Amino acid sequence: MIRRLAALCGGPAGLIGACLVLLIVAGGLAAPLVAPYDPLQVDMTAVLEDPSAAHPFGTDQSGRDVLSRVIWGGRASLEVSALAVVIGTFGGITLGLLAGFFNGGWLEQLLMRVLDAMAAIPLLIWAIALVGILGVGPFTIAGIPFGNEVKLLALLGLLYIPTLARIVHATALGEVRGNYVAARRLQGVGGLRIMLSDVLPNCLSPVIVQATLLLAIGIIIEASVSFVGLGVQPPQPSWGNMLADARDYLFSGEWWLSVFPGAAISLSVIAFNLLGDGLRDVLDPRHTAQALTA
């Protein structure tokens, strides 16, 4: 059973990554059930307590349970990363498929040059610029308030599009030149149907792998933006703003304030990278062939 699961995940490393990802996602989704305390509950009688049986990760400068805040902080990071990847994947597949299928014309040049211009500026710079323009407080659209998380996931989603679109574009270019596409055209099948039913399925494998890796990048970006005060706003917990709060206690002995949020970020990034590498081994036949001939 374990061998079959490992094979599905691309090997033991992929299986470990998949298990860690499931654990992290389950913890985030079940945060109200598994967190031992309210992450916003202030207890001035338990300020900066060492890790103990009552508080396994200790307490912070306001007496809040660090374990509960780490669990709830993971929920915020995963929400931003996952929704951004959904937006980026949908947009990247759509634009990359159009540019690859209708290659050689003005549409391909227009789409790819715009995407290249977007990709030329680093993600973190875009995030800081957007939040700096709109401010760190919530904004309202049609009477509905939106917080910084919405700004950040929308921006990340848009900026994931160039990476995923270029992958789909490169794959679609190779598929469109295949004999099976020419045969389908000779059969009188329409271009839209060929694009969606024949070309698109063959472009999904590298997209799935890249989307998994982008989840890890999204966690880092969300933590970075929250660390500088432009992401999730206190008192709501986020791994980034927890690390920002811990800066004042780096040299006073309260090591747990920075170690546990930092470890959560590191573990999440490692888990998604292991899973992505495993999926690449399973889904990318070229990588598998190279490994066999090496």
N, C-alpha and C positions, 0 to 999 in steps of 0.2 A: 504493500500500500504506500509506504513512504517513498519507495523507489519510483512508483508511478507518479506521485505528486512531484517529486524532484525532477522527473523527466518533463512533466508539463510546465514546470517553472524554469527549465533550462539548466538544471543541475542543483547541487546542494546549496550553493550560494544564492541562487534564485529562490529556492524554497525558504531559506532563512529570511530573505528580504520580504517574500510574500507573507510569511507568518508575522513578521514585525509590522508590516503595513496593516494587516488585519487587526493586530493588537492596538495599534495607534488609532486607526479609524474607529474601532469598536469603543475605545476609551473616549474618543471625542463625541461619538453619537450618544453614548450612555453616560455622559458627564453628570447629568442630574442624579443618576442612580448610584454611580460608583464614587463620586467625590464625597469624602467624609464630612466636609463642612461647606457652608456657604462661602464661595470665594470672595464675596464682598463684605463678609461679617468682620467688623473691627472689634478687637478685644485688647484693650490697653493694659490688661493685667497679664498678658502673655506675649509681650513685645520681644522680638528677636530671641525666641527660645531655640535651643539646640534641637536637632532631630531626636525624637523620643517615640515611645509607643503611642502617645496621644497625638503627636504630630510627626509622622515619619520623615518628612522633609523640612521640619522646623517651621518657624513662623517669621513673618517679615516685620518691618518697622511699625506696622499698624496692628500687629497681633493676628494677621490673617494667615490661614493655613496655606503653606507653600504648595503642598501636594495638590490640594483642591484647585489652586490657581494654575498649576502646571496642566492639570487635566482640562480645565476650562480654556486655558490659553491655547492648547492644541486644537480645540474645536474651532476657534477663530482662525488660526493659521490654515487648517484644512479646508474650511469653507471658502476662504479667499483663493487658495491654490486650486481647489477642484473646480469651482465655478469659472475661474479664469481659464483653465484648460478647456472646459466645455466651450466657452466662447471662442477661444483661439482655434480649437480643432474644427468647429463648424465653419468659421471664416476661412481658415487655412485650406481646408478641403475644397470649399467652394471656389475660391480664387485660384488656387493652384491647379485644380482640375480644368477650369475654364482656360487658363493660360496654356496648359499643356495640351489640351485637346485641340484648341484652335490656335496652334502654334504657327509662327511665321508671319503673323499679321500685326496690325496696330494694337489689337486688344492685348496680346501677349506682352508687347513692349510697354504699353501703358501700365498694366497691372504689375509687372515685375519691377519697373523703375520706381513706382510709388512704394512698393514693398521694400525695395533696397534702401530708399530714403528713410523709411520708418526704422529699419533695422540698424541704421548707421549710428543712432543715438542709444547709449546704454539704457537698460530698463530702469535702473535706480534713478538716473537723471530725469527720465520722463515722470517717474512717480513723484519725486520731490517737486518738480515743476508744476504738476497738476494740483497736488495738494497745497502747494504754496499759492497758486492762483485762486483756488476755490476756498482756501482756508481749512483749518483743522476741525471746525465745527460741522454739524450736520447741515445739509442743504435741502431745499424743498422743491419738488417738481409736482405740479398739479395738486398741491396741498399735502403731498406725501413726503415725510422727512426721510432722508437717506444719510447714513453715517459715512465715516472715512473708509470702512470696509467695502462699501459699494463703489466708491471712487477707485479704490485700489484694484478690486477685482475686474472692474470694467477696463481700466487702463492696462492691466496685465493681460487680459484677454485680447485686447486690440494689438498689443505688442508681441503676443505669441503668434499672431497670424503670419507675419513674414517668415518666421522659421519653419512653421508647418507648411505654409504655402509653397516654399521653395522645395521642400522634400516631395510634396505631392506633384509639383510641376516637373521635377527631374524624373520621377517615376512614371508619370503619365506620358512624358515624351517618349520614353522607351516602349511603353505599351502601345501607344498609338501607331508606332511604326511596325508593330507585330503583324504577322500574317493573318492571325485570327481576326483582327480588326478589319483588314482588307476583305477577308472572306465575308464578314458580317455585312459590310457595305455592299458587296456584290449580291448578297441575298435581299437587298432592299431595306435593311433595317435602318431606322432613322438615327441621326447623330446623337440626339439626346439619350435615346435608349442604349446605344452602344456605350456612351460615356458613363451612364449610371449603372448599367447591369454588367458590363464587361471590364471597362477600364478602372472604375472606382474600386471594386473589390480587390484588385491587384495592387492598389496603392495604400491599402489600409495597414498592412503589417508595419512598415517603417513609421507610420504616423502613430500607431499605438505605442511603439517603443519610445519615440520622442516625447509623446504626451506624458508618459510615465516619468521621464527624466525632468520634464518641465514642472511637474508637481514638486519635485525637490527644490528646483530653482525658485518656485513661487513661495515656498516656505521661507527660504533665505531672504527673499525680497520683502516679504511681509514683516519678518522680524527686523530687518534693517530699517525699514521705514518707521515701524513702531518704536524702534530704539531711539531714533532722532526726534520722536514726538509728533510724527506726521501720519501715523497709522491709527491703530486702535487706541482710543483715548482712555486714560485712567478714570475711574477705578476698574473699568472692565479689564480682565486679565488677558495678556498676550505675552508670548515668550519674549518678544522684543522689548516691550515696556517693562517687563520684569527684570530683564538684564539692565535696562537703563536705570531702574531704581536701585539695583545692586551696586552700581558704580561707587556710591558713597560709602560702601562697606567693604571694599576690596582689601583694605589694609587694616581693618579693625577686628578681623577674626570671624566674621559671619560668612563663612565660605559657602554655605548652603544656598544663599540667596542668588548666587551666580552659577554655581555648579549644576543645579538641577534643571533650570530652564535651558542652560547651554547644552547640557547632555541631551535634553529632549529634542532640541534642534538638530544636534549632530546625529542622534539615533534615527530621526525621521529622514534626514537627507541620505544617510547610509542605506536605510531600508529601501527607499524608492530607487536609489541607484543600483542596488543589488537586484531588485525586481526588474528594472529596466534592462540591465545587462542580461539577465536570464531570459526575458522575453525576446531580446534581440537574437539570442542563440536559437530560440525555438522558431521565431517567425521569419527571420531573415535567412533565406536559403543560401545567399552568397556568402554570408559570414560562416554558416555551417560548413560549406564546401571548402572555404579557406582553412578552417580549423582541421578538417579531415586531411587536407593535402600538406599541412604544415609538418 
